[in-house]
Amino acid sequence: MSLYLRENLSFDQARMVVESEGTDGKNLYMKGIFIQGGITNQNQRVYPVSEISRAVKTLNDQITGGYSVLGEVDHPDDLKINLDRVSHMITEMWMEGPNGYGKMKVLPTPMGQLVKTMLESGVKLGVSSRGSGNVKDDGSGEVSEFEIITIDVVAQPSAPGAYPTPIYEHLMNSRGGYKAFLTAQEVQGDKKAQQYIKETKGEITCWMR
């Protein structure tokens, strides 16, 4: 059975480079490693280089064929692209050694403007591949029949540790989620505030919907 696979890379792991195009910096790009091959990653999965290479070629063929590969800020718990959360478009993918590299163009959408503001303010954003494939159940964690759906922009993978994971996952996939996310960050050193967030998470969920 094909599984939903998601892999995060921090800004440094992805060796991310931010580029602007034009004298006014109108077009902003992020370029770097989108997915790593041939190593055991943080999720204890291994993507053989042959699988990465095939998936990268397939996605790049779609791009060169005129298909728009859109990505989001953070990521939902499925493979669907949510247009209201789109921040960028993948413009190219290629292989360098065992890794799949890519380039994405930040779009002038509300979420794209959020990414642009963060990058211009010096925030280091990472990437997260979103795809499907099979994982061997022999303990090796080797992935087969891998397909890349898109690459999302994410904060550093360590960010969710500052507050309860269920709240983080809901916030970042809900209307007004990013504002609540920033509020949670601001009070992460306040034990009373954090306890209140835990106790009222049901009320927060209802309010945000």
Secondary structure, 3 states (H helix, E strand, C coil): CCEEEEEEECCCCCCCEEEEECCCCCEEEEEEEEECCCCECCCCCECCHHHHHHHHHHHHHHHHCCCCEEEEECCCCCCCCCHHHEEEEEEEEEEECCEEEEEEEECCCHHHHHHHHHHHCCCCCEEEEEEEEEECCCCCCEEEEEEEEEEEEECCCCHHHHCCHHHHHHHCCCCCHHHHHHHHHHCCCCHHHHHHHHHCHHHHHHHHC
